[in-house]
């Protein structure tokens, strides 16, 4: 039982660390884009394109798993 609890704790710490890293990365990318002269609308357009890419990949993965079933 202690092993399962330890694994769950490590997984939670890993998720928390990755979540923190994502926030730091986002802030860094934002500052870099701003320093390169991108305005807020252009940065939002980039974020929108990133979301579209992830959404497309997720839907492709969903389609593949539906075909297998």
C-alpha positions, 0 to 999 in steps of 0.5 A, spaced: 500 500 500 505 504 501 508 503 494 502 505 491 501 511 495 509 513 493 507 512 486 501 517 486 505 522 490 511 522 485 506 522 479 502 528 483 509 532 484 511 530 476 504 533 474 505 539 479 512 540 476 510 540 469 505 545 470 509 550 473 514 549 467 509 550 462 507 557 466 514 559 466 515 557 459 509 561 457 511 567 460 518 566 457 515 565 450 511 571 451 516 576 453 521 573 447 515 575 442 514 581 445 521 583 445 521 581 438 516 586 436 510 582 436 503 585 439 498 582 443 494 580 437 499 577 434 501 573 440 494 571 441 494 569 433 500 564 435 496 561 441 490 560 437 494 556 432 498 552 437 491 550 440 488 548 433 494 544 432 493 540 439 486 540 437 487 537 430 492 532 433 487 530 439 481 529 434 486 524 429 488 520 435 480 519 437 479 517 430 484 512 430 482 509 437 475 509 434 477 505 428 481 500 432 474 499 436 
